Amino acid sequence: MQAARRDERGPGAAALSLTDRTAFVTGAAQGLGQAIARGLAEAGAPVALADIDTGEVQSAAETLRRAGHEAIALPLDVRDEA
């Protein structure tokens, strides 16, 4: 596994560059999960946001896309084994 690269843009820039990584965040419709998804997107990762709440996860992904990030909403229940 390749380590993520440090961002060399200086103060105020993301501490880590994730442009060559994809992030998958569960519980991403609100709260901590949404904040984690936003932070990963701001670090350059395309983000897949997963949550049981279809409307909220779609809204969270749309918010990231409007901010210029690559994001997709995945309405799902991670407890479902099927």
C-alpha positions as protocol buffer text, in pm:
chain_id: "A"
residue {
  index: 1
  type: MET
  ca { x: 0 y: 0 z: 0 }
}
residue {
  index: 2
  type: GLN
  ca { x: 137 y: 336 z: -103 }
}
residue {
  index: 3
  type: ALA
  ca { x: 149 y: 610 z: 162 }
}
residue {
  index: 4
  type: ALA
  ca { x: -44 y: 932 z: 102 }
}
residue {
  index: 5
  type: ARG
  ca { x: 171 y: 1226 z: -4 }
}
residue {
  index: 6
  type: ARG
  ca { x: 220 y: 1534 z: 210 }
}
residue {
  index: 7
  type: ASP
  ca { x: 85 y: 1854 z: 59 }
}
residue {
  index: 8
  type: GLU
  ca { x: 365 y: 2107 z: 0 }
}
residue {
  index: 9
  type: ARG
  ca { x: 149 y: 2418 z: -56 }
}
residue {
  index: 10
  type: GLY
  ca { x: 226 y: 2571 z: 283 }
}
residue {
  index: 11
  type: PRO
  ca { x: 27 y: 2703 z: 579 }
}
residue {
  index: 12
  type: GLY
  ca { x: -350 y: 2680 z: 548 }
}
residue {
  index: 13
  type: ALA
  ca { x: -333 y: 2402 z: 288 }
}
residue {
  index: 14
  type: ALA
  ca { x: -453 y: 2052 z: 357 }
}
residue {
  index: 15
  type: ALA
  ca { x: -198 y: 1861 z: 562 }
}
residue {
  index: 16
  type: LEU
  ca { x: -236 y: 1557 z: 339 }
}
residue {
  index: 17
  type: SER
  ca { x: -295 y: 1520 z: -32 }
}
residue {
  index: 18
  type: LEU
  ca { x: -538 y: 1240 z: -114 }
}
residue {
  index: 19
  type: THR
  ca { x: -578 y: 1313 z: -485 }
}
residue {
  index: 20
  type: ASP
  ca { x: -473 y: 957 z: -576 }
}
residue {
  index: 21
  type: ARG
  ca { x: -710 y: 795 z: -323 }
}
residue {
  index: 22
  type: THR
  ca { x: -1084 y: 730 z: -304 }
}
residue {
  index: 23
  type: ALA
  ca { x: -1265 y: 756 z: 30 }
}
residue {
  index: 24
  type: PHE
  ca { x: -1571 y: 558 z: 141 }
}
residue {
  index: 25
  type: VAL
  ca { x: -1745 y: 709 z: 445 }
}
residue {
  index: 26
  type: THR
  ca { x: -2035 y: 543 z: 627 }
}
residue {
  index: 27
  type: GLY
  ca { x: -2278 y: 748 z: 834 }
}
residue {
  index: 28
  type: ALA
  ca { x: -2196 y: 1038 z: 604 }
}
residue {
  index: 29
  type: ALA
  ca { x: -2538 y: 1206 z: 589 }
}
residue {
  index: 30
  type: GLN
  ca { x: -2476 y: 1425 z: 891 }
}
residue {
  index: 31
  type: GLY
  ca { x: -2262 y: 1497 z: 1194 }
}
residue {
  index: 32
  type: LEU
  ca { x: -1918 y: 1344 z: 1229 }
}
residue {
  index: 33
  type: GLY
  ca { x: -1950 y: 1126 z: 917 }
}
residue {
  index: 34
  type: GLN
  ca { x: -2037 y: 1427 z: 705 }
}
residue {
  index: 35
  type: ALA
  ca { x: -1748 y: 1627 z: 853 }
}
residue {
  index: 36
  type: ILE
  ca { x: -1506 y: 1343 z: 779 }
}
residue {
  index: 37
  type: ALA
  ca { x: -1634 y: 1320 z: 420 }
}
residue {
  index: 38
  type: ARG
  ca { x: -1587 y: 1695 z: 377 }
}
residue {
  index: 39
  type: GLY
  ca { x: -1233 y: 1683 z: 517 }
}
residue {
  index: 40
  type: LEU
  ca { x: -1136 y: 1397 z: 289 }
}
residue {
  index: 41
  type: ALA
  ca { x: -1284 y: 1579 z: -11 }
}
residue {
  index: 42
  type: GLU
  ca { x: -1096 y: 1897 z: 82 }
}
residue {
  index: 43
  type: ALA
  ca { x: -776 y: 1689 z: 91 }
}
residue {
  index: 44
  type: GLY
  ca { x: -846 y: 1590 z: -271 }
}
residue {
  index: 45
  type: ALA
  ca { x: -1010 y: 1247 z: -245 }
}
residue {
  index: 46
  type: PRO
  ca { x: -1318 y: 1161 z: -446 }
}
residue {
  index: 47
  type: VAL
  ca { x: -1569 y: 1058 z: -176 }
}
residue {
  index: 48
  type: ALA
  ca { x: -1843 y: 794 z: -167 }
}
residue {
  index: 49
  type: LEU
  ca { x: -2090 y: 896 z: 105 }
}
residue {
  index: 50
  type: ALA
  ca { x: -2297 y: 607 z: 244 }
}
residue {
  index: 51
  type: ASP
  ca { x: -2593 y: 634 z: 480 }
}
residue {
  index: 52
  type: ILE
  ca { x: -2931 y: 475 z: 548 }
}
residue {
  index: 53
  type: ASP
  ca { x: -3101 y: 817 z: 511 }
}
residue {
  index: 54
  type: THR
  ca { x: -3141 y: 851 z: 133 }
}
residue {
  index: 55
  type: GLY
  ca { x: -3246 y: 1216 z: 123 }
}
residue {
  index: 56
  type: GLU
  ca { x: -2980 y: 1339 z: 364 }
}
residue {
  index: 57
  type: VAL
  ca { x: -2691 y: 1148 z: 205 }
}
residue {
  index: 58
  type: GLN
  ca { x: -2790 y: 1276 z: -140 }
}
residue {
  index: 59
  type: SER
  ca { x: -2801 y: 1629 z: 0 }
}
residue {
  index: 60
  type: ALA
  ca { x: -2458 y: 1590 z: 164 }
}
residue {
  index: 61
  type: ALA
  ca { x: -2305 y: 1463 z: -162 }
}
residue {
  index: 62
  type: GLU
  ca { x: -2465 y: 1748 z: -357 }
}
residue {
  index: 63
  type: THR
  ca { x: -2321 y: 2001 z: -111 }
}
residue {
  index: 64
  type: LEU
  ca { x: -1972 y: 1862 z: -175 }
}
residue {
  index: 65
  type: ARG
  ca { x: -2025 y: 1866 z: -553 }
}
residue {
  index: 66
  type: ARG
  ca { x: -2140 y: 2230 z: -542 }
}
residue {
  index: 67
  type: ALA
  ca { x: -1817 y: 2309 z: -357 }
}
residue {
  index: 68
  type: GLY
  ca { x: -1621 y: 2158 z: -647 }
}
residue {
  index: 69
  type: HIS
  ca { x: -1550 y: 1814 z: -503 }
}
residue {
  index: 70
  type: GLU
  ca { x: -1613 y: 1473 z: -656 }
}
residue {
  index: 71
  type: ALA
  ca { x: -1878 y: 1296 z: -448 }
}
residue {
  index: 72
  type: ILE
  ca { x: -2138 y: 1023 z: -489 }
}
residue {
  index: 73
  type: ALA
  ca { x: -2427 y: 931 z: -257 }
}
residue {
  index: 74
  type: LEU
  ca { x: -2483 y: 564 z: -173 }
}
residue {
  index: 75
  type: PRO
  ca { x: -2810 y: 512 z: 15 }
}
residue {
  index: 76
  type: LEU
  ca { x: -2750 y: 184 z: 199 }
}
residue {
  index: 77
  type: ASP
  ca { x: -2760 y: 8 z: 532 }
}
residue {
  index: 78
  type: VAL
  ca { x: -2416 y: -133 z: 618 }
}
residue {
  index: 79
  type: ARG
  ca { x: -2584 y: -375 z: 859 }
}
residue {
  index: 80
  type: ASP
  ca { x: -2752 y: -551 z: 563 }
}
residue {
  index: 81
  type: GLU
  ca { x: -2547 y: -862 z: 486 }
}
residue {
  index: 82
  type: ALA
  ca { x: -2712 y: -917 z: 146 }
}
